[in-house]
Amino acid sequence: MNTTYFSGRLEKPELCWSPVRARRVLGSYQERYDRLIISKVFDTPQVPEFVLDYLMFHELLHKFLGIGRREDGKRCMHGKEFRSIEKQFQAV
């Protein structure tokens, strides 16, 4: 993901499964700890690889762009720039 979408510019974050099988929060990136977490619900051989690829890409995009802000100063995690870059993902 890093090489394909970010030209290898990102340092590798800590990668881990969530401690629970969350079905609502599929993944997250913790900027403070440079940690990318994927829900344990995806920790099964039945999950296609492109699903994990997309989740990793999505969370690495948060690392790449940092925390976005709206004009009123509130956090905006999936703003216009995020969605535009996210559309570049291609399942292999």
PyMOL Python script that loads the backbone (N, CA, C, O; Angstrom):
from pymol import cmd

cmd.read_pdbstr("""\
ATOM      1  N   MET A   1       0.816  -1.190   0.000  1.00  0.00           N
ATOM      2  CA  MET A   1       0.000   0.000   0.000  1.00  0.00           C
ATOM      3  C   MET A   1       0.865   1.260   0.000  1.00  0.00           C
ATOM      4  O   MET A   1       0.613   2.205  -0.748  1.00  0.00           O
ATOM      5  N   ASN A   2       1.867   1.253   0.839  1.00  0.00           N
ATOM      6  CA  ASN A   2       2.720   2.430   0.964  1.00  0.00           C
ATOM      7  C   ASN A   2       3.413   2.734  -0.364  1.00  0.00           C
ATOM      8  O   ASN A   2       3.424   3.881  -0.812  1.00  0.00           O
ATOM      9  N   THR A   3       3.977   1.730  -0.977  1.00  0.00           N
ATOM     10  CA  THR A   3       4.681   1.933  -2.239  1.00  0.00           C
ATOM     11  C   THR A   3       3.714   2.314  -3.356  1.00  0.00           C
ATOM     12  O   THR A   3       3.968   3.252  -4.112  1.00  0.00           O
ATOM     13  N   THR A   4       2.623   1.593  -3.453  1.00  0.00           N
ATOM     14  CA  THR A   4       1.663   1.802  -4.534  1.00  0.00           C
ATOM     15  C   THR A   4       0.977   3.154  -4.460  1.00  0.00           C
ATOM     16  O   THR A   4       0.862   3.843  -5.474  1.00  0.00           O
ATOM     17  N   TYR A   5       0.520   3.544  -3.284  1.00  0.00           N
ATOM     18  CA  TYR A   5      -0.304   4.746  -3.176  1.00  0.00           C
ATOM     19  C   TYR A   5       0.388   5.964  -2.560  1.00  0.00           C
ATOM     20  O   TYR A   5      -0.070   7.092  -2.745  1.00  0.00           O
ATOM     21  N   PHE A   6       1.477   5.749  -1.837  1.00  0.00           N
ATOM     22  CA  PHE A   6       2.112   6.865  -1.141  1.00  0.00           C
ATOM     23  C   PHE A   6       3.594   7.000  -1.500  1.00  0.00           C
ATOM     24  O   PHE A   6       4.351   7.660  -0.788  1.00  0.00           O
ATOM     25  N   SER A   7       4.003   6.375  -2.599  1.00  0.00           N
ATOM     26  CA  SER A   7       5.382   6.440  -3.100  1.00  0.00           C
ATOM     27  C   SER A   7       6.412   6.074  -2.029  1.00  0.00           C
ATOM     28  O   SER A   7       7.538   6.571  -2.057  1.00  0.00           O
ATOM     29  N   GLY A   8       6.029   5.208  -1.086  1.00  0.00           N
ATOM     30  CA  GLY A   8       6.939   4.750  -0.043  1.00  0.00           C
ATOM     31  C   GLY A   8       7.304   5.814   0.975  1.00  0.00           C
ATOM     32  O   GLY A   8       8.269   5.643   1.719  1.00  0.00           O
ATOM     33  N   ARG A   9       6.554   6.908   1.026  1.00  0.00           N
ATOM     34  CA  ARG A   9       6.898   8.033   1.914  1.00  0.00           C
ATOM     35  C   ARG A   9       6.491   7.844   3.368  1.00  0.00           C
ATOM     36  O   ARG A   9       6.975   8.566   4.240  1.00  0.00           O
ATOM     37  N   LEU A  10       5.617   6.894   3.641  1.00  0.00           N
ATOM     38  CA  LEU A  10       5.137   6.719   5.014  1.00  0.00           C
ATOM     39  C   LEU A  10       6.013   5.730   5.776  1.00  0.00           C
ATOM     40  O   LEU A  10       6.368   4.672   5.259  1.00  0.00           O
ATOM     41  N   GLU A  11       6.351   6.084   6.996  1.00  0.00           N
ATOM     42  CA  GLU A  11       7.023   5.109   7.848  1.00  0.00           C
ATOM     43  C   GLU A  11       5.980   4.083   8.269  1.00  0.00           C
ATOM     44  O   GLU A  11       4.809   4.406   8.468  1.00  0.00           O
ATOM     45  N   LYS A  12       6.426   2.851   8.398  1.00  0.00           N
ATOM     46  CA  LYS A  12       5.502   1.768   8.743  1.00  0.00           C
ATOM     47  C   LYS A  12       4.945   1.983  10.147  1.00  0.00           C
ATOM     48  O   LYS A  12       5.704   2.084  11.111  1.00  0.00           O
ATOM     49  N   PRO A  13       3.612   2.055  10.263  1.00  0.00           N
ATOM     50  CA  PRO A  13       3.017   2.153  11.596  1.00  0.00           C
ATOM     51  C   PRO A  13       2.984   0.777  12.250  1.00  0.00           C
ATOM     52  O   PRO A  13       3.218  -0.239  11.595  1.00  0.00           O
ATOM     53  N   GLU A  14       2.696   0.755  13.528  1.00  0.00           N
ATOM     54  CA  GLU A  14       2.445  -0.521  14.203  1.00  0.00           C
ATOM     55  C   GLU A  14       1.138  -1.054  13.633  1.00  0.00           C
ATOM     56  O   GLU A  14       0.154  -0.318  13.572  1.00  0.00           O
ATOM     57  N   LEU A  15       1.107  -2.300  13.218  1.00  0.00           N
ATOM     58  CA  LEU A  15      -0.095  -2.920  12.660  1.00  0.00           C
ATOM     59  C   LEU A  15      -0.629  -3.930  13.661  1.00  0.00           C
ATOM     60  O   LEU A  15       0.121  -4.755  14.182  1.00  0.00           O
ATOM     61  N   CYS A  16      -1.933  -3.862  13.929  1.00  0.00           N
ATOM     62  CA  CYS A  16      -2.491  -4.827  14.876  1.00  0.00           C
ATOM     63  C   CYS A  16      -3.980  -5.034  14.644  1.00  0.00           C
ATOM     64  O   CYS A  16      -4.662  -4.207  14.039  1.00  0.00           O
ATOM     65  N   TRP A  17      -4.454  -6.160  15.143  1.00  0.00           N
ATOM     66  CA  TRP A  17      -5.881  -6.450  15.155  1.00  0.00           C
ATOM     67  C   TRP A  17      -6.476  -5.778  16.384  1.00  0.00           C
ATOM     68  O   TRP A  17      -5.795  -5.620  17.398  1.00  0.00           O
ATOM     69  N   SER A  18      -7.728  -5.389  16.301  1.00  0.00           N
ATOM     70  CA  SER A  18      -8.400  -4.826  17.476  1.00  0.00           C
ATOM     71  C   SER A  18      -8.563  -5.933  18.516  1.00  0.00           C
ATOM     72  O   SER A  18      -8.609  -7.111  18.160  1.00  0.00           O
ATOM     73  N   PRO A  19      -8.650  -5.572  19.787  1.00  0.00           N
ATOM     74  CA  PRO A  19      -8.797  -6.606  20.822  1.00  0.00           C
ATOM     75  C   PRO A  19     -10.176  -7.260  20.808  1.00  0.00           C
ATOM     76  O   PRO A  19     -10.366  -8.310  21.422  1.00  0.00           O
ATOM     77  N   VAL A  20     -11.132  -6.659  20.121  1.00  0.00           N
ATOM     78  CA  VAL A  20     -12.495  -7.214  20.042  1.00  0.00           C
ATOM     79  C   VAL A  20     -12.899  -7.364  18.580  1.00  0.00           C
ATOM     80  O   VAL A  20     -12.269  -6.792  17.691  1.00  0.00           O
ATOM     81  N   ARG A  21     -13.938  -8.126  18.344  1.00  0.00           N
ATOM     82  CA  ARG A  21     -14.446  -8.338  16.988  1.00  0.00           C
ATOM     83  C   ARG A  21     -15.467  -7.249  16.636  1.00  0.00           C
ATOM     84  O   ARG A  21     -16.644  -7.538  16.419  1.00  0.00           O
ATOM     85  N   ALA A  22     -15.013  -6.020  16.583  1.00  0.00           N
ATOM     86  CA  ALA A  22     -15.890  -4.883  16.314  1.00  0.00           C
ATOM     87  C   ALA A  22     -16.502  -4.988  14.923  1.00  0.00           C
ATOM     88  O   ALA A  22     -15.825  -5.341  13.958  1.00  0.00           O
ATOM     89  N   ARG A  23     -17.785  -4.679  14.835  1.00  0.00           N
ATOM     90  CA  ARG A  23     -18.482  -4.704  13.552  1.00  0.00           C
ATOM     91  C   ARG A  23     -18.863  -3.299  13.094  1.00  0.00           C
ATOM     92  O   ARG A  23     -19.291  -3.103  11.956  1.00  0.00           O
ATOM     93  N   ARG A  24     -18.708  -2.343  13.971  1.00  0.00           N
ATOM     94  CA  ARG A  24     -19.068  -0.970  13.632  1.00  0.00           C
ATOM     95  C   ARG A  24     -17.840  -0.159  13.230  1.00  0.00           C
ATOM     96  O   ARG A  24     -17.876   0.567  12.237  1.00  0.00           O
ATOM     97  N   VAL A  25     -16.769  -0.274  13.983  1.00  0.00           N
ATOM     98  CA  VAL A  25     -15.506   0.391  13.651  1.00  0.00           C
ATOM     99  C   VAL A  25     -14.618  -0.660  12.990  1.00  0.00           C
ATOM    100  O   VAL A  25     -14.065  -1.531  13.662  1.00  0.00           O
ATOM    101  N   LEU A  26     -14.488  -0.569  11.676  1.00  0.00           N
ATOM    102  CA  LEU A  26     -13.780  -1.600  10.924  1.00  0.00           C
ATOM    103  C   LEU A  26     -12.272  -1.441  10.997  1.00  0.00           C
ATOM    104  O   LEU A  26     -11.530  -2.417  10.880  1.00  0.00           O
ATOM    105  N   GLY A  27     -11.826  -0.223  11.190  1.00  0.00           N
ATOM    106  CA  GLY A  27     -10.412   0.054  11.304  1.00  0.00           C
ATOM    107  C   GLY A  27     -10.216   1.452  11.851  1.00  0.00           C
ATOM    108  O   GLY A  27     -11.142   2.264  11.858  1.00  0.00           O
ATOM    109  N   SER A  28      -9.008   1.728  12.309  1.00  0.00           N
ATOM    110  CA  SER A  28      -8.712   3.075  12.797  1.00  0.00           C
ATOM    111  C   SER A  28      -7.213   3.312  12.741  1.00  0.00           C
ATOM    112  O   SER A  28      -6.414   2.377  12.712  1.00  0.00           O
ATOM    113  N   TYR A  29      -6.857   4.587  12.727  1.00  0.00           N
ATOM    114  CA  TYR A  29      -5.452   4.963  12.798  1.00  0.00           C
ATOM    115  C   TYR A  29      -5.285   5.860  14.005  1.00  0.00           C
ATOM    116  O   TYR A  29      -5.948   6.891  14.119  1.00  0.00           O
ATOM    117  N   GLN A  30      -4.403   5.469  14.903  1.00  0.00           N
ATOM    118  CA  GLN A  30      -4.119   6.274  16.103  1.00  0.00           C
ATOM    119  C   GLN A  30      -2.839   7.056  15.858  1.00  0.00           C
ATOM    120  O   GLN A  30      -1.734   6.519  15.933  1.00  0.00           O
ATOM    121  N   GLU A  31      -3.016   8.327  15.564  1.00  0.00           N
ATOM    122  CA  GLU A  31      -1.876   9.183  15.238  1.00  0.00           C
ATOM    123  C   GLU A  31      -0.876   9.275  16.396  1.00  0.00           C
ATOM    124  O   GLU A  31       0.336   9.241  16.180  1.00  0.00           O
ATOM    125  N   ARG A  32      -1.384   9.389  17.605  1.00  0.00           N
ATOM    126  CA  ARG A  32      -0.524   9.539  18.780  1.00  0.00           C
ATOM    127  C   ARG A  32       0.474   8.386  18.919  1.00  0.00           C
ATOM    128  O   ARG A  32       1.623   8.593  19.309  1.00  0.00           O
ATOM    129  N   TYR A  33       0.023   7.169  18.597  1.00  0.00           N
ATOM    130  CA  TYR A  33       0.862   5.980  18.756  1.00  0.00           C
ATOM    131  C   TYR A  33       1.378   5.433  17.422  1.00  0.00           C
ATOM    132  O   TYR A  33       2.084   4.425  17.395  1.00  0.00           O
ATOM    133  N   ASP A  34       1.029   6.093  16.323  1.00  0.00           N
ATOM    134  CA  ASP A  34       1.364   5.623  14.978  1.00  0.00           C
ATOM    135  C   ASP A  34       0.978   4.152  14.844  1.00  0.00           C
ATOM    136  O   ASP A  34       1.798   3.296  14.509  1.00  0.00           O
ATOM    137  N   ARG A  35      -0.300   3.891  15.119  1.00  0.00           N
ATOM    138  CA  ARG A  35      -0.821   2.519  15.164  1.00  0.00           C
ATOM    139  C   ARG A  35      -2.035   2.397  14.239  1.00  0.00           C
ATOM    140  O   ARG A  35      -2.964   3.203  14.300  1.00  0.00           O
ATOM    141  N   LEU A  36      -2.009   1.378  13.385  1.00  0.00           N
ATOM    142  CA  LEU A  36      -3.123   1.083  12.497  1.00  0.00           C
ATOM    143  C   LEU A  36      -3.802  -0.179  13.025  1.00  0.00           C
ATOM    144  O   LEU A  36      -3.169  -1.226  13.157  1.00  0.00           O
ATOM    145  N   ILE A  37      -5.095  -0.068  13.324  1.00  0.00           N
ATOM    146  CA  ILE A  37      -5.841  -1.169  13.936  1.00  0.00           C
ATOM    147  C   ILE A  37      -6.962  -1.606  12.992  1.00  0.00           C
ATOM    148  O   ILE A  37      -7.717  -0.780  12.477  1.00  0.00           O
ATOM    149  N   ILE A  38      -7.052  -2.893  12.781  1.00  0.00           N
ATOM    150  CA  ILE A  38      -8.120  -3.467  11.945  1.00  0.00           C
ATOM    151  C   ILE A  38      -8.970  -4.373  12.837  1.00  0.00           C
ATOM    152  O   ILE A  38      -8.441  -5.115  13.665  1.00  0.00           O
ATOM    153  N   SER A  39     -10.287  -4.306  12.660  1.00  0.00           N
ATOM    154  CA  SER A  39     -11.200  -5.121  13.462  1.00  0.00           C
ATOM    155  C   SER A  39     -10.885  -6.603  13.311  1.00  0.00           C
ATOM    156  O   SER A  39     -10.617  -7.090  12.212  1.00  0.00           O
ATOM    157  N   LYS A  40     -10.921  -7.300  14.422  1.00  0.00           N
ATOM    158  CA  LYS A  40     -10.647  -8.740  14.449  1.00  0.00           C
ATOM    159  C   LYS A  40     -11.673  -9.534  13.633  1.00  0.00           C
ATOM    160  O   LYS A  40     -11.440 -10.698  13.308  1.00  0.00           O
ATOM    161  N   VAL A  41     -12.779  -8.923  13.310  1.00  0.00           N
ATOM    162  CA  VAL A  41     -13.795  -9.595  12.501  1.00  0.00           C
ATOM    163  C   VAL A  41     -13.225  -9.978  11.119  1.00  0.00           C
ATOM    164  O   VAL A  41     -13.740 -10.881  10.461  1.00  0.00           O
ATOM    165  N   PHE A  42     -12.167  -9.290  10.695  1.00  0.00           N
ATOM    166  CA  PHE A  42     -11.545  -9.576   9.406  1.00  0.00           C
ATOM    167  C   PHE A  42     -10.402 -10.585   9.510  1.00  0.00           C
ATOM    168  O   PHE A  42      -9.796 -10.933   8.496  1.00  0.00           O
ATOM    169  N   ASP A  43     -10.104 -11.053  10.705  1.00  0.00           N
ATOM    170  CA  ASP A  43      -8.999 -11.987  10.926  1.00  0.00           C
ATOM    171  C   ASP A  43      -9.466 -13.413  10.677  1.00  0.00           C
ATOM    172  O   ASP A  43      -9.570 -14.222  11.599  1.00  0.00           O
ATOM    173  N   THR A  44      -9.742 -13.698   9.429  1.00  0.00           N
ATOM    174  CA  THR A  44     -10.196 -15.023   9.025  1.00  0.00           C
ATOM    175  C   THR A  44      -9.795 -15.260   7.567  1.00  0.00           C
ATOM    176  O   THR A  44      -9.806 -14.320   6.771  1.00  0.00           O
ATOM    177  N   PRO A  45      -9.444 -16.485   7.205  1.00  0.00           N
ATOM    178  CA  PRO A  45      -9.042 -16.770   5.817  1.00  0.00           C
ATOM    179  C   PRO A  45     -10.156 -16.522   4.793  1.00  0.00           C
ATOM    180  O   PRO A  45      -9.879 -16.403   3.599  1.00  0.00           O
ATOM    181  N   GLN A  46     -11.409 -16.442   5.247  1.00  0.00           N
ATOM    182  CA  GLN A  46     -12.525 -16.227   4.324  1.00  0.00           C
ATOM    183  C   GLN A  46     -12.604 -14.791   3.795  1.00  0.00           C
ATOM    184  O   GLN A  46     -13.281 -14.532   2.800  1.00  0.00           O
ATOM    185  N   VAL A  47     -11.918 -13.868   4.454  1.00  0.00           N
ATOM    186  CA  VAL A  47     -11.942 -12.465   4.022  1.00  0.00           C
ATOM    187  C   VAL A  47     -10.995 -12.308   2.832  1.00  0.00           C
ATOM    188  O   VAL A  47      -9.811 -12.630   2.928  1.00  0.00           O
ATOM    189  N   PRO A  48     -11.526 -11.809   1.708  1.00  0.00           N
ATOM    190  CA  PRO A  48     -10.659 -11.605   0.535  1.00  0.00           C
ATOM    191  C   PRO A  48      -9.542 -10.597   0.833  1.00  0.00           C
ATOM    192  O   PRO A  48      -9.738  -9.647   1.591  1.00  0.00           O
ATOM    193  N   GLU A  49      -8.390 -10.813   0.237  1.00  0.00           N
ATOM    194  CA  GLU A  49      -7.232  -9.963   0.483  1.00  0.00           C
ATOM    195  C   GLU A  49      -7.493  -8.497   0.118  1.00  0.00           C
ATOM    196  O   GLU A  49      -6.983  -7.589   0.775  1.00  0.00           O
ATOM    197  N   PHE A  50      -8.304  -8.268  -0.950  1.00  0.00           N
ATOM    198  CA  PHE A  50      -8.559  -6.889  -1.360  1.00  0.00           C
ATOM    199  C   PHE A  50      -9.323  -6.109  -0.291  1.00  0.00           C
ATOM    200  O   PHE A  50      -9.230  -4.882  -0.245  1.00  0.00           O
ATOM    201  N   VAL A  51     -10.068  -6.792   0.562  1.00  0.00           N
ATOM    202  CA  VAL A  51     -10.778  -6.114   1.652  1.00  0.00           C
ATOM    203  C   VAL A  51      -9.770  -5.575   2.662  1.00  0.00           C
ATOM    204  O   VAL A  51      -9.864  -4.425   3.090  1.00  0.00           O
ATOM    205  N   LEU A  52      -8.814  -6.405   3.038  1.00  0.00           N
ATOM    206  CA  LEU A  52      -7.763  -5.950   3.954  1.00  0.00           C
ATOM    207  C   LEU A  52      -6.910  -4.859   3.304  1.00  0.00           C
ATOM    208  O   LEU A  52      -6.500  -3.907   3.968  1.00  0.00           O
ATOM    209  N   ASP A  53      -6.648  -5.002   2.011  1.00  0.00           N
ATOM    210  CA  ASP A  53      -5.890  -3.974   1.299  1.00  0.00           C
ATOM    211  C   ASP A  53      -6.613  -2.634   1.368  1.00  0.00           C
ATOM    212  O   ASP A  53      -6.000  -1.601   1.637  1.00  0.00           O
ATOM    213  N   TYR A  54      -7.925  -2.660   1.121  1.00  0.00           N
ATOM    214  CA  TYR A  54      -8.686  -1.407   1.164  1.00  0.00           C
ATOM    215  C   TYR A  54      -8.667  -0.793   2.571  1.00  0.00           C
ATOM    216  O   TYR A  54      -8.463   0.412   2.720  1.00  0.00           O
ATOM    217  N   LEU A  55      -8.878  -1.620   3.595  1.00  0.00           N
ATOM    218  CA  LEU A  55      -8.866  -1.109   4.968  1.00  0.00           C
ATOM    219  C   LEU A  55      -7.518  -0.491   5.316  1.00  0.00           C
ATOM    220  O   LEU A  55      -7.459   0.568   5.942  1.00  0.00           O
ATOM    221  N   MET A  56      -6.437  -1.150   4.910  1.00  0.00           N
ATOM    222  CA  MET A  56      -5.101  -0.612   5.173  1.00  0.00           C
ATOM    223  C   MET A  56      -4.903   0.701   4.417  1.00  0.00           C
ATOM    224  O   MET A  56      -4.381   1.668   4.970  1.00  0.00           O
ATOM    225  N   PHE A  57      -5.321   0.732   3.156  1.00  0.00           N
ATOM    226  CA  PHE A  57      -5.195   1.958   2.363  1.00  0.00           C
ATOM    227  C   PHE A  57      -5.965   3.102   3.027  1.00  0.00           C
ATOM    228  O   PHE A  57      -5.440   4.206   3.176  1.00  0.00           O
ATOM    229  N   HIS A  58      -7.194   2.834   3.419  1.00  0.00           N
ATOM    230  CA  HIS A  58      -8.043   3.849   4.044  1.00  0.00           C
ATOM    231  C   HIS A  58      -7.384   4.407   5.307  1.00  0.00           C
ATOM    232  O   HIS A  58      -7.333   5.622   5.502  1.00  0.00           O
ATOM    233  N   GLU A  59      -6.887   3.525   6.152  1.00  0.00           N
ATOM    234  CA  GLU A  59      -6.271   3.982   7.405  1.00  0.00           C
ATOM    235  C   GLU A  59      -4.923   4.659   7.161  1.00  0.00           C
ATOM    236  O   GLU A  59      -4.587   5.621   7.852  1.00  0.00           O
ATOM    237  N   LEU A  60      -4.151   4.178   6.196  1.00  0.00           N
ATOM    238  CA  LEU A  60      -2.896   4.847   5.863  1.00  0.00           C
ATOM    239  C   LEU A  60      -3.155   6.234   5.281  1.00  0.00           C
ATOM    240  O   LEU A  60      -2.337   7.140   5.440  1.00  0.00           O
ATOM    241  N   LEU A  61      -4.270   6.395   4.622  1.00  0.00           N
ATOM    242  CA  LEU A  61      -4.644   7.711   4.095  1.00  0.00           C
ATOM    243  C   LEU A  61      -4.855   8.700   5.241  1.00  0.00           C
ATOM    244  O   LEU A  61      -4.526   9.880   5.115  1.00  0.00           O
ATOM    245  N   HIS A  62      -5.399   8.224   6.348  1.00  0.00           N
ATOM    246  CA  HIS A  62      -5.517   9.082   7.541  1.00  0.00           C
ATOM    247  C   HIS A  62      -4.123   9.498   8.023  1.00  0.00           C
ATOM    248  O   HIS A  62      -3.910  10.653   8.393  1.00  0.00           O
ATOM    249  N   LYS A  63      -3.191   8.567   8.015  1.00  0.00           N
ATOM    250  CA  LYS A  63      -1.820   8.885   8.429  1.00  0.00           C
ATOM    251  C   LYS A  63      -1.210   9.906   7.477  1.00  0.00           C
ATOM    252  O   LYS A  63      -0.567  10.861   7.911  1.00  0.00           O
ATOM    253  N   PHE A  64      -1.410   9.705   6.198  1.00  0.00           N
ATOM    254  CA  PHE A  64      -0.843  10.564   5.164  1.00  0.00           C
ATOM    255  C   PHE A  64      -1.369  11.999   5.251  1.00  0.00           C
ATOM    256  O   PHE A  64      -0.597  12.953   5.157  1.00  0.00           O
ATOM    257  N   LEU A  65      -2.668  12.146   5.427  1.00  0.00           N
ATOM    258  CA  LEU A  65      -3.277  13.478   5.425  1.00  0.00           C
ATOM    259  C   LEU A  65      -3.318  14.131   6.799  1.00  0.00           C
ATOM    260  O   LEU A  65      -3.419  15.354   6.901  1.00  0.00           O
ATOM    261  N   GLY A  66      -3.240  13.332   7.851  1.00  0.00           N
ATOM    262  CA  GLY A  66      -3.378  13.894   9.187  1.00  0.00           C
ATOM    263  C   GLY A  66      -4.836  14.220   9.479  1.00  0.00           C
ATOM    264  O   GLY A  66      -5.730  13.861   8.713  1.00  0.00           O
ATOM    265  N   ILE A  67      -5.063  14.896  10.581  1.00  0.00           N
ATOM    266  CA  ILE A  67      -6.427  15.235  10.981  1.00  0.00           C
ATOM    267  C   ILE A  67      -6.879  16.469  10.223  1.00  0.00           C
ATOM    268  O   ILE A  67      -6.283  17.540  10.336  1.00  0.00           O
ATOM    269  N   GLY A  68      -7.934  16.304   9.454  1.00  0.00           N
ATOM    270  CA  GLY A  68      -8.487  17.434   8.711  1.00  0.00           C
ATOM    271  C   GLY A  68      -9.356  18.297   9.612  1.00  0.00           C
ATOM    272  O   GLY A  68      -9.871  17.837  10.631  1.00  0.00           O
ATOM    273  N   ARG A  69      -9.506  19.535   9.224  1.00  0.00           N
ATOM    274  CA  ARG A  69     -10.335  20.483   9.989  1.00  0.00           C
ATOM    275  C   ARG A  69     -11.295  21.190   9.051  1.00  0.00           C
ATOM    276  O   ARG A  69     -10.951  21.543   7.923  1.00  0.00           O
ATOM    277  N   ARG A  70     -12.508  21.388   9.548  1.00  0.00           N
ATOM    278  CA  ARG A  70     -13.488  22.179   8.812  1.00  0.00           C
ATOM    279  C   ARG A  70     -13.216  23.655   9.076  1.00  0.00           C
ATOM    280  O   ARG A  70     -12.357  24.002   9.886  1.00  0.00           O
ATOM    281  N   GLU A  71     -13.947  24.510   8.393  1.00  0.00           N
ATOM    282  CA  GLU A  71     -13.765  25.952   8.586  1.00  0.00           C
ATOM    283  C   GLU A  71     -14.059  26.394  10.016  1.00  0.00           C
ATOM    284  O   GLU A  71     -13.491  27.372  10.503  1.00  0.00           O
ATOM    285  N   ASP A  72     -14.962  25.657  10.690  1.00  0.00           N
ATOM    286  CA  ASP A  72     -15.296  26.026  12.070  1.00  0.00           C
ATOM    287  C   ASP A  72     -14.326  25.413  13.090  1.00  0.00           C
ATOM    288  O   ASP A  72     -14.527  25.550  14.296  1.00  0.00           O
ATOM    289  N   GLY A  73     -13.277  24.739  12.606  1.00  0.00           N
ATOM    290  CA  GLY A  73     -12.258  24.176  13.484  1.00  0.00           C
ATOM    291  C   GLY A  73     -12.524  22.754  13.948  1.00  0.00           C
ATOM    292  O   GLY A  73     -11.649  22.140  14.558  1.00  0.00           O
ATOM    293  N   LYS A  74     -13.710  22.211  13.676  1.00  0.00           N
ATOM    294  CA  LYS A  74     -14.019  20.837  14.086  1.00  0.00           C
ATOM    295  C   LYS A  74     -13.283  19.844  13.192  1.00  0.00           C
ATOM    296  O   LYS A  74     -12.997  20.119  12.027  1.00  0.00           O
ATOM    297  N   ARG A  75     -12.984  18.681  13.773  1.00  0.00           N
ATOM    298  CA  ARG A  75     -12.301  17.633  13.011  1.00  0.00           C
ATOM    299  C   ARG A  75     -13.167  17.152  11.858  1.00  0.00           C
ATOM    300  O   ARG A  75     -14.389  17.057  11.974  1.00  0.00           O
ATOM    301  N   CYS A  76     -12.518  16.853  10.754  1.00  0.00           N
ATOM    302  CA  CYS A  76     -13.188  16.321   9.574  1.00  0.00           C
ATOM    303  C   CYS A  76     -12.300  15.210   9.025  1.00  0.00           C
ATOM    304  O   CYS A  76     -11.337  15.473   8.304  1.00  0.00           O
ATOM    305  N   MET A  77     -12.622  13.993   9.363  1.00  0.00           N
ATOM    306  CA  MET A  77     -11.753  12.868   9.027  1.00  0.00           C
ATOM    307  C   MET A  77     -11.898  12.404   7.577  1.00  0.00           C
ATOM    308  O   MET A  77     -10.973  11.805   7.029  1.00  0.00           O
ATOM    309  N   HIS A  78     -13.037  12.669   6.955  1.00  0.00           N
ATOM    310  CA  HIS A  78     -13.275  12.186   5.592  1.00  0.00           C
ATOM    311  C   HIS A  78     -13.747  13.332   4.706  1.00  0.00           C
ATOM    312  O   HIS A  78     -14.826  13.274   4.115  1.00  0.00           O
ATOM    313  N   GLY A  79     -12.933  14.360   4.623  1.00  0.00           N
ATOM    314  CA  GLY A  79     -13.266  15.534   3.837  1.00  0.00           C
ATOM    315  C   GLY A  79     -13.095  15.317   2.338  1.00  0.00           C
ATOM    316  O   GLY A  79     -12.866  14.199   1.876  1.00  0.00           O
ATOM    317  N   LYS A  80     -13.209  16.396   1.604  1.00  0.00           N
ATOM    318  CA  LYS A  80     -13.160  16.359   0.141  1.00  0.00           C
ATOM    319  C   LYS A  80     -11.834  15.775  -0.379  1.00  0.00           C
ATOM    320  O   LYS A  80     -11.836  14.923  -1.268  1.00  0.00           O
ATOM    321  N   GLU A  81     -10.712  16.233   0.176  1.00  0.00           N
ATOM    322  CA  GLU A  81      -9.411  15.725  -0.272  1.00  0.00           C
ATOM    323  C   GLU A  81      -9.281  14.228   0.025  1.00  0.00           C
ATOM    324  O   GLU A  81      -8.793  13.465  -0.809  1.00  0.00           O
ATOM    325  N   PHE A  82      -9.719  13.815   1.218  1.00  0.00           N
ATOM    326  CA  PHE A  82      -9.665  12.409   1.601  1.00  0.00           C
ATOM    327  C   PHE A  82     -10.461  11.561   0.609  1.00  0.00           C
ATOM    328  O   PHE A  82      -9.953  10.568   0.088  1.00  0.00           O
ATOM    329  N   ARG A  83     -11.697  11.954   0.352  1.00  0.00           N
ATOM    330  CA  ARG A  83     -12.564  11.182  -0.558  1.00  0.00           C
ATOM    331  C   ARG A  83     -12.010  11.146  -1.980  1.00  0.00           C
ATOM    332  O   ARG A  83     -12.133  10.136  -2.674  1.00  0.00           O
ATOM    333  N   SER A  84     -11.408  12.236  -2.405  1.00  0.00           N
ATOM    334  CA  SER A  84     -10.828  12.289  -3.748  1.00  0.00           C
ATOM    335  C   SER A  84      -9.681  11.285  -3.885  1.00  0.00           C
ATOM    336  O   SER A  84      -9.615  10.544  -4.866  1.00  0.00           O
ATOM    337  N   ILE A  85      -8.792  11.264  -2.914  1.00  0.00           N
ATOM    338  CA  ILE A  85      -7.661  10.332  -2.961  1.00  0.00           C
ATOM    339  C   ILE A  85      -8.152   8.903  -2.768  1.00  0.00           C
ATOM    340  O   ILE A  85      -7.639   7.978  -3.399  1.00  0.00           O
ATOM    341  N   GLU A  86      -9.136   8.721  -1.905  1.00  0.00           N
ATOM    342  CA  GLU A  86      -9.661   7.376  -1.622  1.00  0.00           C
ATOM    343  C   GLU A  86     -10.185   6.704  -2.889  1.00  0.00           C
ATOM    344  O   GLU A  86     -10.118   5.482  -3.018  1.00  0.00           O
ATOM    345  N   LYS A  87     -10.699   7.488  -3.808  1.00  0.00           N
ATOM    346  CA  LYS A  87     -11.234   6.935  -5.072  1.00  0.00           C
ATOM    347  C   LYS A  87     -10.144   6.308  -5.947  1.00  0.00           C
ATOM    348  O   LYS A  87     -10.451   5.584  -6.894  1.00  0.00           O
ATOM    349  N   GLN A  88      -8.897   6.576  -5.639  1.00  0.00           N
ATOM    350  CA  GLN A  88      -7.785   6.019  -6.417  1.00  0.00           C
ATOM    351  C   GLN A  88      -7.537   4.548  -6.118  1.00  0.00           C
ATOM    352  O   GLN A  88      -6.817   3.880  -6.860  1.00  0.00           O
ATOM    353  N   PHE A  89      -8.131   4.030  -5.029  1.00  0.00           N
ATOM    354  CA  PHE A  89      -7.904   2.633  -4.672  1.00  0.00           C
ATOM    355  C   PHE A  89      -8.419   1.711  -5.763  1.00  0.00           C
ATOM    356  O   PHE A  89      -9.516   1.891  -6.292  1.00  0.00           O
ATOM    357  N   GLN A  90      -7.603   0.725  -6.084  1.00  0.00           N
ATOM    358  CA  GLN A  90      -7.987  -0.269  -7.085  1.00  0.00           C
ATOM    359  C   GLN A  90      -7.784  -1.658  -6.501  1.00  0.00           C
ATOM    360  O   GLN A  90      -6.671  -2.026  -6.125  1.00  0.00           O
ATOM    361  N   ALA A  91      -8.863  -2.424  -6.429  1.00  0.00           N
ATOM    362  CA  ALA A  91      -8.766  -3.797  -5.931  1.00  0.00           C
ATOM    363  C   ALA A  91      -8.050  -4.647  -6.979  1.00  0.00           C
ATOM    364  O   ALA A  91      -8.341  -4.562  -8.172  1.00  0.00           O
ATOM    365  N   VAL A  92      -7.120  -5.456  -6.518  1.00  0.00           N
ATOM    366  CA  VAL A  92      -6.382  -6.323  -7.435  1.00  0.00           C
ATOM    367  C   VAL A  92      -6.889  -7.733  -7.326  1.00  0.00           C
ATOM    368  O   VAL A  92      -6.395  -8.622  -8.019  1.00  0.00           O
TER     369      VAL A  92
END
""", "prot")
cmd.dss("prot")
cmd.show_as("cartoon", "prot")
cmd.util.cbc("prot")
cmd.orient("prot")
